[in-house]
Amino acid sequence: MLKMTHLQKIYRTHLIETHALRDFSIHVREGEFVAVTGPSGSGKTTFLNIAGLLEEFTAGEYLLDGIDVHGLGDDGRSRLRNEKIGFIFQSFNLIPDLNLFDNVDVPLRYRRFPAGERKKRIEESLARVGLASRMKHYPAELSGGQQQRVAIARALAGSPRLLLADEPTGNLDSLMARGVMELLEEINRQGTTIVMVTHDPELAARAHRNVHVIDGQVTDLGAEPVLGRAALDGATATAAIA
Amino acid sequence: MFGYYLQLGLRSLRRNPVLTALMVIGIALGIAASMTTLTVMHLMGSDPIPWKSDKLHYVQLDNWSADQPYSDDGRPPDQVTYRDATALMDAARADRQAAMFKLSLPIQPENAEVKPFQALGRVTYADFFPMFEPPFAYGGPWDRAQDAEHARVVVLGQALNEKLFGGQDSTGRSVRMGGIDYTVVGVLGKWNLRSRYYDLTNGAFVDPDEFFIPFTTGIDLKARSSGNNSCFRSPGDGWDSYLASDCVWIQMWVELETPERLAEYHAFLDRYVDEQKKLGRFPRPLNNRLLDVNEWMQDQQVVSRDIEVQTGLAFAFLIVCLVNTIGLLLAKFTRKSSEVGLRRALGASRGEVFRQFLVESGVVGLAGGLLGLLLTGFGLLAVRALYPDYRTVAGLDWTMVATTILLSVVAALLAGFYPTWRACRVQPAAQLKM
């Protein structure tokens, strides 16, 4: 699903060069639930930005669902991001003046789905996260946990193959965090690959595999992954480590 | 996607009502200032008779003194002499022709309760009416035979007919003007003349003529023109000397259907002047002109230099307003950086973000245009109040309404271009705290 080989990311100013990722290699198979851990400044966020095609890398190779993303233009990267990737952010990132329906609608608009198809997907996604009855509500009217569920519904509405989550429970209390985590596990069981950055060892332990990053390098690729049910049903996925 | 962008634009305007109001008012003020002056300029200079303005030609002959030109830029006199006007009328070489001058006459109403008053009218030929096509409410013009007969007939303007006959059909009735009774043959309806283009020598923006009488009849009155009169030497004493003099006081128009007819008439004028030279007149080099309606309006600077300068200043003010709008849009779009980052993460390309924000700028322009239209209306009312002469040109027509809206939207799009470009350069990763 996601394969990075000898990836480098260097931030340059006229004074200094910062190596955010160096010789970074990772292979996430379809159906995996991978937790990425590491101290602050270790390169987790840079990895997630590059994985989500939000940033370009300096050197190396990145294949997303078999597509070499190097050299893709802005339109190509945007389309790929829209079709293949769902994002879940720590601070939810809902648009405050759009109601839940319209928030979930955002990625579908860029996908050019017809109105009927969009409505069906939005209703299904919100139903999946248990918020079908609150479609006309605005983000400010919801709790943090509910807002994160909306963000998950938005990420799922376009049926992405890969879900990138950045500290998805970082702004939630433990009860809400547990609910969100259970939802992610459910989504993974239904076949969606998830890569989650987290500081929380308890959450990381619930992933199939933990990847530890220090100083822009993968130091621990984790144990043999246990794949989600859909992947297991496919009987093709095996752990693969670059 | 345009509908979606429009929806987002409207939503965004509602989100920051104060900022939105500042932008809309800024654009509206600039648009109103520009459009008020532009409307006046546009209507002043617009073609008053577009379907035949290229067929109506104003005749100018240079009969001026050998010692000095009529004007430093070589233009021939703005009017012609009585001798030349009548000679050209008698020759009848054009498809239609009408000599004319302005005349003020005392009117004695039938109704004794209405006091006598002065009215300004026009002395002209029967062809004036089919040439300039004033609308008739009742009756019609006199004919060429009545020109020849020196008939005492009159065509009343709408206002005078209203004053004398309460707006009723007065054809066949008598009007006493300058002590002579004239029979009303026609009454004009509302003539929407923005400028009195057929007599620019006496001012383009003046009250419409109140009556029209035959030229031949007017000459019989021995009443001098109430309009401009220019002589380079004394005309001598008496009416006949005046008619025979080199003083120019008559406007002469001809209607020529084709460019070939125009060329023929020009050649005819040259031959006429050559003949006159043999008689000792026209000492200056051949300098005859036949300007069509629009050329004549330009020549007479119907749109004055002052109006052009005012319009330029108003557009400069619009630019200042747009610079202000650029700043406000920059502030607005910068505040939306995180939304831009999010939309980019969710699949919007730079182009899509660009179009979304450009539509939002356009919505601001549209709102500014509508408010600007309202303010333009007030501006034109102010122009009418301050400058009564401009009342015929201080009004909005559909062209100017459309231009106002279009100008506003285009101006807002231009103002929004840089902030929009900045917005779509936002790095999503920097905004999302991934």
Chai-1 contact restraints between the chains, C-beta under 6 A:
chainA,res_idxA,chainB,res_idxB,connection_type,confidence,min_distance_angstrom,max_distance_angstrom,comment,restraint_id
A,T45,B,M434,contact,1.0,0.0,6.0,A-B,restraint_1
A,L48,B,M434,contact,1.0,0.0,6.0,A-B,restraint_2
A,N49,B,A429,contact,1.0,0.0,6.0,A-B,restraint_3
A,N49,B,M434,contact,1.0,0.0,6.0,A-B,restraint_4
A,L54,B,P428,contact,1.0,0.0,6.0,A-B,restraint_5
A,L54,B,A429,contact,1.0,0.0,6.0,A-B,restraint_6
A,E55,B,A429,contact,1.0,0.0,6.0,A-B,restraint_7
A,D74,B,S349,contact,1.0,0.0,6.0,A-B,restraint_8
A,D74,B,R350,contact,1.0,0.0,6.0,A-B,restraint_9
A,D75,B,S349,contact,1.0,0.0,6.0,A-B,restraint_10
A,S78,B,G347,contact,1.0,0.0,6.0,A-B,restraint_11
A,S78,B,S349,contact,1.0,0.0,6.0,A-B,restraint_12
A,R81,B,G347,contact,1.0,0.0,6.0,A-B,restraint_13
A,N82,B,G347,contact,1.0,0.0,6.0,A-B,restraint_14
A,F87,B,A345,contact,1.0,0.0,6.0,A-B,restraint_15
A,N93,B,L342,contact,1.0,0.0,6.0,A-B,restraint_16
A,I95,B,E339,contact,1.0,0.0,6.0,A-B,restraint_17
A,D97,B,R11,contact,1.0,0.0,6.0,A-B,restraint_18
A,D97,B,R15,contact,1.0,0.0,6.0,A-B,restraint_19
A,V106,B,L346,contact,1.0,0.0,6.0,A-B,restraint_20
A,P107,B,L346,contact,1.0,0.0,6.0,A-B,restraint_21
A,P107,B,G347,contact,1.0,0.0,6.0,A-B,restraint_22
A,R109,B,Y4,contact,1.0,0.0,6.0,A-B,restraint_23
A,Y110,B,G347,contact,1.0,0.0,6.0,A-B,restraint_24
A,Y110,B,A348,contact,1.0,0.0,6.0,A-B,restraint_25
A,D166,B,M434,contact,1.0,0.0,6.0,A-B,restraint_26
